[in-house]
């Protein structure tokens, strides 16, 4: 399975998604590790079996085993952190922000790949999961590491397109029109 089969599975009404999917992956200025780690982490975060089934093999082929595992780790830890920190941020009682989180997040400190790449993947997953606090935190770390805004934006473009493709394919599987 492949990116091409994923694009061909999209219905005619989602032509923009077909074009965007080809563009954000095929014309990316990201390094191969940044790109395919972002693709894998956001495919996992999209919760779409169809998207993950199609993109994971290409990600595996384009990533080292360490990077493949690190991208999965970014999706896993951010699935937890995005819920925790989004909830903490949304509560009107700001005292929760002073309490110790008490959650293990060791992989963030030692992801097994370039820290900036892991931060980029964590940022992209946070875009899908809608955690503003995590987005700000990861974006600041990326910018301090010298990652430019174009690179950061490319990560959330990939996240937005992969999420939209997953939503569309999942809806089509249910509607069957």
DRENRO-116330 format. One line per 3 residues: number of its first residue (from 1); their letters; for each residue x, y, z of N, C-alpha, C, CB. Coordinates in Angstrom, 3 decimals, always signed. Glycine has a CB too. Layout:
% DRENRO-116330
NUM> A> X/Y/Z/X/Y/Z/X/Y/Z/X/Y/Z  ...
This chain:
% DRENRO-116330
1> XXX> +0.846/-1.181/+0.000/+0.000/+0.000/+0.000/+0.888/+1.240/+0.000/-0.961/+0.001/+1.223  +0.283/+2.376/-0.400/+1.140/+3.524/-0.589/+0.370/+4.829/-0.547/+1.872/+3.407/-1.887  +1.134/+5.895/-0.677/+0.563/+7.227/-0.765/-0.369/+7.315/-1.972/+1.675/+8.290/-0.858
4> XXX> +0.027/+6.727/-3.089/-0.814/+6.767/-4.290/-2.144/+6.067/-4.074/-0.087/+6.131/-5.463  -2.137/+4.930/-3.408/-3.405/+4.240/-3.170/-4.269/+5.011/-2.179/-3.152/+2.820/-2.653  -3.651/+5.711/-1.259/-4.404/+6.554/-0.330/-5.072/+7.695/-1.093/-3.478/+7.112/+0.785
7> XXX> -4.328/+8.330/-1.985/-4.905/+9.408/-2.798/-6.032/+8.889/-3.685/-3.820/+10.065/-3.662  -5.844/+7.722/-4.275/-6.878/+7.187/-5.167/-8.127/+6.754/-4.394/-6.323/+6.003/-5.963  -7.994/+6.498/-3.113/-9.151/+6.112/-2.303/-10.038/+7.311/-1.950/-8.684/+5.426/-1.027
10> XXX> -9.507/+8.510/-2.105/-10.293/+9.698/-1.776/-11.365/+9.939/-2.834/-9.382/+10.934/-1.648  -12.563/+10.324/-2.408/-13.652/+10.577/-3.362/-13.398/+11.863/-4.169/-15.003/+10.680/-2.614  -14.129/+11.999/-5.265/-13.957/+13.158/-6.140/-14.174/+14.484/-5.420/-14.904/+13.061/-7.306
13> XXX> -15.115/+14.513/-4.476/-15.388/+15.772/-3.790/-14.217/+16.234/-2.919/-16.631/+15.632/-2.939  -13.258/+15.344/-2.677/-12.086/+15.681/-1.859/-10.838/+15.853/-2.725/-11.843/+14.593/-0.798  -11.025/+16.366/-3.939/-9.902/+16.553/-4.855/-8.815/+17.433/-4.240/-10.389/+17.166/-6.165
16> XXX> -9.219/+18.456/-3.505/-8.233/+19.325/-2.856/-7.355/+18.534/-1.901/-8.930/+20.464/-2.106  -7.939/+17.579/-1.195/-7.157/+16.759/-0.276/-6.163/+15.888/-1.028/-8.077/+15.888/+0.574  -6.576/+15.336/-2.173/-5.653/+14.546/-2.998/-4.443/+15.384/-3.386/-6.364/+14.018/-4.263
19> XXX> -4.729/+16.581/-3.875/-3.647/+17.474/-4.307/-2.765/+17.877/-3.134/-4.222/+18.724/-4.981  -3.392/+18.221/-2.016/-2.631/+18.646/-0.850/-1.802/+17.511/-0.258/-3.565/+19.201/+0.201  -2.350/+16.310/-0.251/-1.610/+15.167/+0.270/-0.348/+14.937/-0.556/-2.492/+13.903/+0.270
22> XXX> -0.498/+14.967/-1.865/+0.663/+14.817/-2.737/+1.667/+15.932/-2.550/+0.229/+14.764/-4.175  +1.171/+17.130/-2.324/+2.041/+18.297/-2.177/+2.798/+18.313/-0.847/+1.223/+19.560/-2.305  +2.084/+18.095/+0.255/+2.758/+18.214/+1.556/+3.760/+17.093/+1.785/+1.733/+18.218/+2.682
25> XXX> +3.548/+15.960/+1.137/+4.506/+14.863/+1.279/+5.503/+14.863/+0.123/+3.773/+13.511/+1.347  +5.018/+15.023/-1.087/+5.880/+14.928/-2.258/+6.777/+16.128/-2.504/+5.052/+14.714/-3.443  +6.377/+17.300/-2.035/+7.150/+18.516/-2.279/+7.688/+19.136/-0.995/+6.300/+19.529/-3.011
28> XXX> +7.843/+18.335/+0.023/+8.265/+18.845/+1.326/+9.728/+19.275/+1.319/+8.042/+17.789/+2.399  +9.994/+20.334/+2.045/+11.368/+20.808/+2.234/+11.982/+20.216/+3.503/+11.402/+22.346/+2.298  +11.202/+19.440/+4.240/+11.710/+18.806/+5.447/+12.718/+17.726/+5.072/+10.556/+18.211/+6.284
31> XXX> +13.611/+17.405/+6.001/+14.487/+16.259/+5.779/+13.612/+15.010/+5.736/+15.591/+16.148/+6.898  +14.144/+13.929/+5.206/+13.372/+12.679/+5.139/+12.928/+12.240/+6.533/+14.205/+11.561/+4.472  +13.806/+12.368/+7.523/+13.436/+11.965/+8.880/+12.347/+12.868/+9.441/+14.661/+11.989/+9.799
34> XXX> +12.476/+14.172/+9.256/+11.440/+15.086/+9.745/+10.107/+14.787/+9.074/+11.845/+16.553/+9.495  +10.134/+14.626/+7.757/+8.914/+14.397/+6.989/+8.227/+13.103/+7.396/+9.227/+14.369/+5.506  +8.939/+11.987/+7.309/+8.290/+10.700/+7.544/+7.969/+10.461/+9.010/+9.162/+9.587/+7.035
37> XXX> +8.734/+11.080/+9.919/+8.367/+11.026/+11.329/+7.087/+11.796/+11.588/+9.491/+11.576/+12.195  +6.960/+12.961/+10.952/+5.735/+13.760/+11.070/+4.556/+12.998/+10.464/+5.907/+15.139/+10.372  +4.769/+12.395/+9.300/+3.705/+11.626/+8.649/+3.250/+10.478/+9.553/+4.187/+11.077/+7.282
40> XXX> +4.186/+9.723/+10.083/+3.816/+8.579/+10.918/+3.123/+9.022/+12.205/+5.054/+7.751/+11.255  +3.700/+9.988/+12.887/+3.111/+10.436/+14.156/+1.702/+10.993/+13.944/+4.005/+11.503/+14.815  +1.499/+11.755/+12.879/+0.170/+12.329/+12.643/-0.806/+11.288/+12.093/+0.269/+13.509/+11.673
43> XXX> -0.310/+10.309/+11.365/-1.190/+9.223/+10.918/-1.723/+8.467/+12.135/-0.435/+8.251/+9.955  -0.862/+8.235/+13.111/-1.310/+7.591/+14.352/-2.305/+8.483/+15.074/-0.111/+7.273/+15.273  -1.979/+9.762/+15.187/-2.852/+10.700/+15.902/-4.195/+10.890/+15.210/-2.165/+12.042/+16.044
46> XXX> -4.243/+10.677/+13.906/-5.507/+10.855/+13.173/-6.543/+9.798/+13.557/-5.252/+10.803/+11.662  -6.075/+8.699/+14.121/-6.930/+7.578/+14.539/-7.643/+6.911/+13.357/-7.964/+8.064/+15.548  -7.134/+7.123/+12.161/-7.736/+6.520/+10.980/-6.948/+5.281/+10.589/-7.789/+7.529/+9.808
49> XXX> -7.597/+4.138/+10.671/-6.936/+2.887/+10.307/-6.493/+2.906/+8.850/-7.865/+1.698/+10.558  -7.311/+3.464/+7.975/-6.974/+3.510/+6.549/-5.711/+4.333/+6.309/-8.142/+4.092/+5.741  -5.627/+5.483/+6.933/-4.459/+6.349/+6.760/-3.213/+5.667/+7.318/-4.682/+7.715/+7.452
52> XXX> -3.312/+5.120/+8.502/-2.161/+4.473/+9.119/-1.716/+3.249/+8.314/-2.491/+4.068/+10.559  -2.660/+2.471/+7.862/-2.340/+1.279/+7.063/-1.584/+1.650/+5.788/-3.627/+0.516/+6.705  -1.947/+2.742/+5.167/-1.322/+3.151/+3.909/+0.025/+3.846/+4.116/-2.254/+4.071/+3.152
55> XXX> +0.145/+4.651/+5.154/+1.351/+5.475/+5.306/+2.441/+4.850/+6.174/+0.975/+6.794/+5.885  +2.089/+3.983/+7.095/+3.104/+3.392/+7.981/+4.185/+2.615/+7.224/+2.435/+2.471/+8.981  +3.834/+1.815/+6.211/+4.901/+1.103/+5.491/+5.883/+2.053/+4.791/+4.286/+0.163/+4.462
58> XXX> +5.382/+3.145/+4.232/+6.276/+4.112/+3.596/+7.134/+4.812/+4.640/+5.473/+5.146/+2.789  +6.540/+5.108/+5.784/+7.315/+5.724/+6.861/+8.418/+4.765/+7.318/+6.394/+6.108/+8.054  +8.080/+3.507/+7.488/+9.070/+2.514/+7.918/+10.212/+2.417/+6.905/+8.405/+1.131/+8.106
61> XXX> +9.885/+2.487/+5.620/+10.900/+2.394/+4.567/+11.803/+3.627/+4.508/+10.230/+2.194/+3.222  +11.300/+4.751/+5.007/+12.051/+6.008/+4.920/+12.697/+6.441/+6.229/+11.149/+7.093/+4.447  +12.474/+5.686/+7.286/+13.020/+6.032/+8.604/+13.933/+4.912/+9.100/+11.876/+6.290/+9.625
64> XXX> +14.900/+5.294/+9.907/+15.684/+4.279/+10.611/+14.758/+3.619/+11.633/+16.964/+4.906/+11.306  +15.102/+2.437/+12.100/+14.271/+1.811/+13.137/+14.117/+2.708/+14.371/+14.874/+0.468/+13.549  +15.182/+3.430/+14.724/+15.118/+4.323/+15.893/+14.138/+5.469/+15.653/+16.517/+4.888/+16.221
67> XXX> +14.171/+6.037/+14.462/+13.276/+7.148/+14.147/+11.828/+6.673/+14.040/+13.707/+7.827/+12.841  +11.631/+5.491/+13.485/+10.285/+4.925/+13.388/+9.685/+4.755/+14.791/+10.317/+3.561/+12.639  +10.477/+4.203/+15.696/+10.017/+4.022/+17.076/+9.808/+5.363/+17.764/+11.020/+3.179/+17.869
70> XXX> +10.697/+6.306/+17.535/+10.577/+7.629/+18.160/+9.316/+8.353/+17.689/+11.817/+8.482/+17.848  +8.972/+8.229/+16.413/+7.752/+8.872/+15.906/+6.517/+8.260/+16.564/+7.661/+8.735/+14.366  +6.528/+6.938/+16.735/+5.421/+6.286/+17.444/+5.385/+6.742/+18.903/+5.555/+4.742/+17.366
73> XXX> +6.566/+6.908/+19.492/+6.644/+7.382/+20.877/+6.091/+8.791/+21.008/+8.087/+7.342/+21.376  +6.380/+9.640/+20.029/+5.852/+11.017/+20.057/+4.326/+10.986/+20.029/+6.399/+11.848/+18.853  +3.755/+10.157/+19.162/+2.298/+10.057/+19.097/+1.726/+9.544/+20.412/+1.876/+9.140/+17.946
76> XXX> +2.403/+8.572/+21.016/+1.905/+7.982/+22.264/+1.953/+8.969/+23.424/+2.714/+6.741/+22.616  +3.109/+9.575/+23.634/+3.244/+10.466/+24.784/+2.388/+11.723/+24.616/+4.713/+10.853/+24.984  +2.237/+12.177/+23.370/+1.418/+13.370/+23.167/-0.074/+13.051/+23.266/+1.729/+13.996/+21.807
79> XXX> -0.473/+11.825/+22.994/-1.873/+11.450/+23.216/-2.234/+11.658/+24.687/-2.124/+9.970/+22.796  -1.305/+11.340/+25.554/-1.503/+11.547/+26.989/-1.363/+13.025/+27.357/-0.500/+10.707/+27.794  -0.242/+13.633/+26.960/+0.029/+15.014/+27.352/-1.001/+15.994/+26.823/+1.388/+15.421/+26.876
82> XXX> -1.467/+15.787/+25.599/-2.436/+16.718/+25.035/-3.731/+16.730/+25.822/-2.716/+16.370/+23.593  -4.174/+15.573/+26.268/-5.389/+15.529/+27.092/-5.121/+16.184/+28.445/-5.875/+14.063/+27.287  -4.009/+15.811/+29.075/-3.707/+16.338/+30.405/-3.547/+17.858/+30.379/-2.435/+15.686/+30.955
85> XXX> -2.681/+18.363/+29.509/-2.395/+19.800/+29.517/-3.526/+20.628/+28.926/-1.123/+20.076/+28.757  -4.253/+20.098/+27.954/-5.424/+20.815/+27.430/-6.466/+20.946/+28.529/-6.024/+20.084/+26.193  -6.688/+19.886/+29.284/-7.666/+19.932/+30.376/-7.233/+20.926/+31.443/-7.853/+18.538/+30.996
88> XXX> -5.974/+20.849/+31.829/-5.448/+21.763/+32.837/-5.623/+23.219/+32.384/-3.960/+21.460/+33.114  -5.368/+23.468/+31.115/-5.471/+24.814/+30.566/-6.926/+25.285/+30.483/-4.829/+24.864/+29.187  -7.839/+24.379/+30.165/-9.235/+24.760/+29.980/-10.006/+24.934/+31.288/-9.921/+23.736/+29.139
91> XXX> -9.526/+24.326/+32.353/-10.216/+24.484/+33.639/-10.116/+25.925/+34.122/-9.625/+23.526/+34.697  -11.208/+26.456/+34.625/-11.187/+27.835/+35.106/-10.439/+27.957/+36.442/-12.619/+28.359/+35.256  -10.284/+26.848/+37.153/-9.525/+26.845/+38.400/-8.043/+26.666/+38.062/-10.027/+25.714/+39.368
94> XXX> -7.306/+27.750/+38.053/-5.902/+27.739/+37.650/-4.977/+27.100/+38.679/-5.449/+29.137/+37.382  -5.505/+26.730/+39.833/-4.706/+26.042/+40.840/-4.221/+24.685/+40.326/-5.516/+25.861/+42.128  -4.973/+24.078/+39.382/-4.528/+22.800/+38.826/-3.166/+22.942/+38.149/-5.562/+22.264/+37.826
97> XXX> -2.888/+24.129/+37.637/-1.605/+24.390/+36.999/-0.436/+24.389/+37.964/-1.655/+25.694/+36.294  -0.711/+24.479/+39.239/+0.358/+24.479/+40.242/+0.630/+23.084/+40.795/+0.003/+25.420/+41.384  -0.253/+22.139/+40.483/-0.093/+20.786/+40.998/+0.914/+20.005/+40.156/-1.445/+20.059/+41.025
100> XXX> +1.614/+19.104/+40.808/+2.577/+18.246/+40.121/+1.833/+17.311/+39.168/+3.425/+17.431/+41.142  +2.311/+17.195/+37.935/+1.652/+16.325/+36.957/+1.757/+14.867/+37.386/+2.270/+16.515/+35.557  +2.933/+14.424/+37.779/+3.112/+13.050/+38.215/+2.959/+12.025/+37.103/+2.146/+12.748/+39.293
103> XXX> +3.176/+12.438/+35.873/+3.086/+11.530/+34.730/+4.476/+11.321/+34.142/+2.113/+12.084/+33.652  +4.781/+10.099/+33.775/+6.080/+9.790/+33.160/+6.093/+10.281/+31.718/+6.375/+8.263/+33.217  +7.173/+10.984/+31.379/+7.372/+11.513/+30.027/+8.845/+11.431/+29.666/+6.865/+12.976/+29.919
106> XXX> +9.513/+10.385/+30.091/+10.958/+10.250/+29.902/+11.377/+10.308/+28.448/+11.431/+8.964/+30.499  +10.529/+9.831/+27.536/+10.894/+9.790/+26.128/+11.141/+11.195/+25.561/+9.802/+9.088/+25.330  +10.522/+12.197/+26.129/+10.737/+13.560/+25.645/+12.180/+13.989/+25.893/+9.761/+14.541/+26.328
109> XXX> +12.738/+13.596/+27.003/+14.118/+13.940/+27.327/+15.143/+13.102/+26.598/+14.335/+13.810/+28.785  +14.758/+11.889/+26.210/+15.684/+10.988/+25.532/+14.930/+10.192/+24.458/+16.368/+10.030/+26.552  +14.610/+10.858/+23.328/+13.777/+10.203/+22.313/+14.506/+9.213/+21.404/+13.148/+11.239/+21.469
112> XXX> +15.832/+9.203/+21.437/+16.584/+8.291/+20.582/+16.867/+8.825/+19.189/+15.853/+7.014/+20.464  +16.413/+10.052/+18.918/+16.671/+10.745/+17.656/+16.975/+12.206/+17.979/+15.447/+10.622/+16.667  +17.289/+12.970/+16.952/+17.505/+14.404/+17.132/+16.326/+15.017/+17.877/+17.707/+15.103/+15.769
115> XXX> +16.619/+15.735/+18.950/+15.561/+16.294/+19.806/+14.620/+17.217/+19.034/+16.180/+17.057/+20.971  +15.171/+18.013/+18.125/+14.327/+18.933/+17.362/+13.337/+18.166/+16.485/+15.193/+19.861/+16.494  +13.760/+17.045/+15.912/+12.833/+16.244/+15.109/+11.706/+15.694/+15.978/+13.580/+15.089/+14.411
118> XXX> +12.047/+15.200/+17.151/+11.031/+14.682/+18.073/+10.069/+15.789/+18.491/+11.695/+14.058/+19.317  +10.596/+16.971/+18.747/+9.751/+18.111/+19.100/+8.805/+18.469/+17.952/+10.619/+19.325/+19.470  +9.305/+18.393/+16.721/+8.481/+18.682/+15.549/+7.324/+17.695/+15.458/+9.329/+18.633/+14.265
121> XXX> +7.615/+16.414/+15.683/+6.564/+15.394/+15.641/+5.561/+15.602/+16.773/+7.177/+13.984/+15.730  +6.060/+15.961/+17.948/+5.178/+16.218/+19.087/+4.294/+17.432/+18.814/+6.001/+16.434/+20.373  +4.874/+18.438/+18.184/+4.125/+19.632/+17.804/+2.998/+19.266/+16.835/+5.063/+20.682/+17.170
124> XXX> +3.318/+18.470/+15.810/+2.324/+18.101/+14.801/+1.182/+17.284/+15.408/+2.987/+17.310/+13.671  +1.505/+16.371/+16.306/+0.464/+15.594/+16.992/-0.398/+16.529/+17.844/+1.098/+14.474/+17.880  +0.220/+17.502/+18.493/-0.525/+18.461/+19.306/-1.470/+19.298/+18.459/+0.434/+19.369/+20.060
127> XXX> -1.099/+19.550/+17.203/-1.989/+20.281/+16.300/-3.258/+19.470/+16.054/-1.278/+20.594/+14.960  -3.109/+18.182/+15.820/-4.280/+17.329/+15.608/-5.116/+17.243/+16.871/-3.855/+15.925/+15.161  -4.461/+17.117/+18.010/-5.189/+16.944/+19.266/-5.672/+18.254/+19.884/-4.322/+16.228/+20.250
130> XXX> -5.291/+19.367/+19.313/-5.830/+20.659/+19.722/-5.414/+21.142/+21.091/-7.276/+20.604/+19.680  -4.185/+20.898/+21.479/-3.713/+21.384/+22.776/-2.869/+22.642/+22.569/-2.892/+20.285/+23.516  -3.453/+23.783/+22.824/-2.764/+25.053/+22.628/-1.543/+25.207/+23.508/-3.702/+26.183/+22.883
133> XXX> -1.637/+24.724/+24.733/-0.503/+24.810/+25.646/+0.684/+24.008/+25.120/-0.901/+24.312/+27.038  +0.409/+22.803/+24.623/+1.478/+21.958/+24.066/+2.018/+22.553/+22.772/+0.963/+20.527/+23.812  +1.139/+23.096/+21.946/+1.592/+23.734/+20.710/+2.573/+24.856/+21.025/+0.394/+24.280/+19.907
136> XXX> +2.198/+25.726/+21.945/+3.081/+26.840/+22.315/+4.400/+26.338/+22.878/+2.396/+27.750/+23.335  +4.340/+25.353/+23.750/+5.542/+24.828/+24.387/+6.498/+24.228/+23.361/+5.172/+23.781/+25.431  +5.986/+23.375/+22.484/+6.845/+22.723/+21.489/+7.349/+23.725/+20.445/+6.083/+21.582/+20.797
139> XXX> +6.510/+24.675/+20.078/+6.939/+25.687/+19.105/+8.077/+26.517/+19.675/+5.760/+26.601/+18.709  +8.004/+26.866/+20.944/+9.079/+27.644/+21.571/+10.377/+26.849/+21.616/+8.676/+28.069/+22.991  +10.295/+25.561/+21.935/+11.493/+24.718/+21.954/+12.088/+24.627/+20.542/+11.157/+23.297/+22.499
142> XXX> +11.242/+24.451/+19.562/+11.708/+24.378/+18.177/+12.386/+25.671/+17.747/+10.544/+24.069/+17.243  +11.774/+26.792/+18.049/+12.342/+28.088/+17.643/+13.676/+28.334/+18.351/+11.351/+29.242/+17.955  +13.764/+27.969/+19.642/+15.035/+28.112/+20.373/+16.115/+27.210/+19.799/+14.837/+27.796/+21.857
145> XXX> +15.715/+26.090/+19.199/+16.669/+25.166/+18.585/+17.065/+25.606/+17.174/+16.080/+23.760/+18.541  +16.522/+26.740/+16.733/+16.873/+27.274/+15.425/+15.987/+26.804/+14.284/+18.264/+26.922/+15.119  +14.894/+26.135/+14.602/+13.969/+25.685/+13.565/+13.133/+26.882/+13.125/+13.056/+24.515/+14.077
148> XXX> +13.085/+27.122/+11.815/+12.379/+28.309/+11.318/+10.866/+28.084/+11.228/+12.923/+28.705/+9.945  +10.149/+29.179/+11.074/+8.691/+29.130/+11.037/+8.172/+28.325/+9.847/+8.125/+30.537/+10.990  +8.873/+28.368/+8.720/+8.443/+27.595/+7.557/+8.426/+26.099/+7.872/+9.363/+27.875/+6.358
151> XXX> +9.428/+25.628/+8.599/+9.495/+24.216/+8.976/+8.368/+23.867/+9.938/+10.858/+23.887/+9.611  +8.138/+24.731/+10.912/+7.055/+24.498/+11.872/+5.715/+24.471/+11.140/+7.051/+25.591/+12.978  +5.522/+25.430/+10.235/+4.256/+25.469/+9.494/+4.097/+24.233/+8.615/+4.175/+26.740/+8.633
154> XXX> +5.181/+23.764/+8.035/+5.103/+22.567/+7.208/+4.597/+21.383/+8.032/+6.478/+22.245/+6.591  +5.022/+21.284/+9.283/+4.560/+20.195/+10.149/+3.066/+20.287/+10.400/+5.311/+20.211/+11.478  +2.548/+21.484/+10.641/+1.103/+21.542/+10.893/+0.291/+21.505/+9.608/+0.760/+22.797/+11.673
157> XXX> +0.897/+21.798/+8.473/+0.217/+21.547/+7.196/+0.053/+20.046/+6.982/+1.004/+22.177/+6.016  +1.109/+19.294/+7.239/+1.036/+17.839/+7.112/-0.031/+17.294/+8.066/+2.419/+17.189/+7.406  -0.019/+17.762/+9.302/-1.004/+17.309/+10.288/-2.425/+17.601/+9.823/-0.751/+17.976/+11.642
160> XXX> -2.659/+18.784/+9.289/-4.014/+19.164/+8.875/-4.491/+18.312/+7.703/-4.062/+20.650/+8.496  -3.611/+18.054/+6.746/-4.003/+17.265/+5.583/-4.230/+15.806/+5.977/-2.932/+17.362/+4.479  -3.346/+15.249/+6.761/-3.519/+13.844/+7.169/-4.786/+13.676/+7.992/-2.298/+13.357/+7.978
163> XXX> -5.069/+14.604/+8.878/-6.305/+14.541/+9.663/-7.529/+14.617/+8.750/-6.345/+15.683/+10.703  -7.505/+15.507/+7.782/-8.641/+15.661/+6.867/-8.832/+14.412/+6.007/-8.439/+16.892/+5.968  -7.735/+13.833/+5.534/-7.821/+12.606/+4.738/-8.421/+11.484/+5.581/-6.421/+12.196/+4.204
166> XXX> -7.961/+11.341/+6.807/-8.503/+10.310/+7.692/-9.982/+10.498/+7.960/-7.754/+10.301/+8.997  -10.381/+11.716/+8.235/-11.791/+12.011/+8.486/-12.643/+11.666/+7.270/-11.973/+13.488/+8.857  -12.175/+12.057/+6.101/-12.913/+11.816/+4.861/-13.028/+10.327/+4.551/-12.238/+12.533/+3.701
169> XXX> -11.921/+9.608/+4.642/-11.959/+8.174/+4.345/-12.802/+7.405/+5.356/-10.546/+7.607/+4.318  -12.725/+7.796/+6.610/-13.547/+7.130/+7.628/-15.030/+7.402/+7.399/-13.140/+7.593/+9.036  -15.375/+8.617/+7.014/-16.764/+8.952/+6.717/-17.261/+8.165/+5.507/-16.912/+10.461/+6.467
172> XXX> -16.429/+8.071/+4.476/-16.814/+7.314/+3.277/-17.008/+5.833/+3.591/-15.755/+7.479/+2.180  -16.193/+5.289/+4.469/-16.337/+3.881/+4.838/-17.675/+3.631/+5.527/-15.183/+3.446/+5.752  -18.148/+4.618/+6.258/-19.436/+4.475/+6.954/-20.591/+4.758/+6.007/-19.507/+5.420/+8.168
175> XXX> -20.472/+5.847/+5.221/-21.566/+6.252/+4.345/-21.717/+5.347/+3.131/-21.357/+7.669/+3.891  -20.583/+4.888/+2.616/-20.605/+3.981/+1.475/-21.296/+4.521/+0.233/-21.261/+2.730/+1.871  -21.357/+5.840/+0.092/-22.006/+6.404/-1.116/-21.101/+6.173/-2.294/-22.313/+7.931/-0.955
